[in-house]
Amino acid sequence: MIAFDLRCGAGHVFEAWFASGAAFDQQAANGFLVCAFCGRTDVAKAVMAPNVAAKGNRSDAKADAGSMLRALAAAQAEVLKSSSWVGDDFATKARAIHAGDEPTTLIHGRATPAEAKALVEEGVPVAPLPFPVVQPDKVN
């Protein structure tokens, strides 16, 4: 895993984790990057300070980062157990729940960057999941 500082066109800076530099490049090329604050899709890598290793053994820090990522993945998996997959209908379902037209329930699914931006602008409480979710209709 690698962390990059990202910046949107509005100047918001946030950190995102990727499996590799190539994974970042692929997501950027496909338009999958969305600002965590405003939903803008004009997101690029921000200037970062170099990672200069400190003196001494840093293996504890690496182990802590790995533990934190495993805990985050486990927390996401636990939340998804009580969440319903709605696939490409995510934006429509999220709006209906927000408007009170459907019962309040946890959902997850796919949204285009434009749909995600529109949801944020409309005040619909949504957030990207930290790790990709493989659903039955996406398995080869």
Secondary structure as GFF3:
##gff-version 3
##sequence-region A 1 140
A	DSSP	beta_strand	2	8	.	.	.	ID=ss1
A	DSSP	beta_strand	13	18	.	.	.	ID=ss2
A	DSSP	alpha_helix	21	29	.	.	.	ID=ss3
A	DSSP	beta_strand	43	45	.	.	.	ID=ss4
A	DSSP	alpha_helix	59	81	.	.	.	ID=ss5
A	DSSP	beta_strand	84	87	.	.	.	ID=ss6
A	DSSP	alpha_helix	90	99	.	.	.	ID=ss7
A	DSSP	beta_strand	107	109	.	.	.	ID=ss8
A	DSSP	alpha_helix	113	121	.	.	.	ID=ss9
A	DSSP	three_ten_helix	136	138	.	.	.	ID=ss10
###
